[in-house]
Amino acid sequence: MRILITGATGFVGQALCCHLATAGHLLAVVSRHPERAERELGAQGLTVTAADTPLAFKDWQPEAIINLAGESIAGRRWSEEHKRELRESRLNITGHLVMLCEQLAAEGHPPQVMVSGSAMGYYGAQPKAGQLGDIEIDEQATPHDDFNHRLCRDWEAAAMPVTDSGVRLAIIRIGLVMEADGGTLAKLLTPFKFGLGGRLGDGRHYMPWVHRHDLIRIIEHLLTDTTLNGAFNASAPHPVTNMGFTHALARALGRPAILPLPAAALKLGLGEMSTLLLEGARMVPARLEDAGFKFDYPTLDVALADILNKD
């Protein structure tokens, strides 16, 4: 299959490209730095074609699109300018992919499918453990209206017009992606290894998570199962609270975790961005499980054992 990918040089994208190339797919990459993308991905033994705009691939006629591009939401404090960058980095590239699909459809060969990114932030701040019956958040849940929700909502809406071109659209609301070489876990490993870890705030907010291996399998599943469309929660079936995550990571490392970070300190240091660390949702992958998808790493203890015990 000819697959066009945005966000290919990121923490998820690089591993995804390796997996897809090994499976025999032909890959093209949209990157603001195409020469660097070819160099970085080529170092992994991949053969890719890179360009700085999706429209450059019209003649290549991609059969599938994976859209993971977007400025890191946790990269720096949320000034109004950075909020605008977060929006534009997601909405602009998605809009260009929609245009590409329209052009290809006009010539009679639209892509078969687009898997487009979103995030657990779609649901906004949800009840913490012990509040309102510990509500599970499936794909039908009512979001809380905050910046995280609006960002994801508009990102998803920007992708919707591809369906008018006959493209099957699957949206993945991604939880915290777990692996040792990037993401949330990589940032926590050093302090936890030195016994400096601890809960964030009261620790009762949920942290939906997913092993990167399973996220890649989810994306591949959505590419190939032609019956699946709409939004899917891309997270493991057993979300944990921040307190539960703290205990599990400390246990896996054989270290204490007794130094909590107070919510007030996080809010003072990070401003509105502190919501990423202090809010969450008990997000569950209801639609994926209903479709028969089986997680290789359904629990955090099993996922951490795999990640931390690799050579």
Salt bridges, closest charged atoms under 4 A:
GLU40 OE2 - ARG36 NE 3.55
GLU63 OE1 - ARG2 NH1 3.68
GLU71 OE2 - ARG76 NH1 3.91
GLU80 OE2 - LYS83 NZ 3.66
GLU85 OE1 - ARG76 NH2 2.39
GLU85 OE1 - HIS82 ND1 3.27
GLU107 OE2 - LYS58 NZ 2.82
GLU107 OE1 - HIS109 NE2 3.49
ASP134 OD2 - ARG282 NH1 3.98
ASP145 OD1 - ARG150 NH1 3.05
ASP154 OD2 - ARG87 NH1 2.63
ASP154 OD1 - ARG153 NE 2.93
GLU156 OE2 - ARG173 NE 2.83
GLU179 OE2 - LYS310 NZ 2.27
ASP181 OD1 - ARG212 NH1 3.14
ASP202 OD2 - LYS128 NZ 3.19
ASP202 OD2 - ARG204 NH2 3.38
ASP214 OD1 - ARG217 NH1 2.80
GLU220 OE1 - HIS19 NE2 2.99
ASP225 OD2 - HIS221 NE2 3.90
GLU272 OE1 - LYS83 NZ 2.56
ASP296 OD2 - HIS213 NE2 2.68
ASP296 OD2 - ARG217 NE 3.61
ASP301 OD1 - ARG251 NH2 3.01
ASP306 OD2 - HIS211 NE2 2.84
ASP306 OD2 - LYS310 NZ 3.53
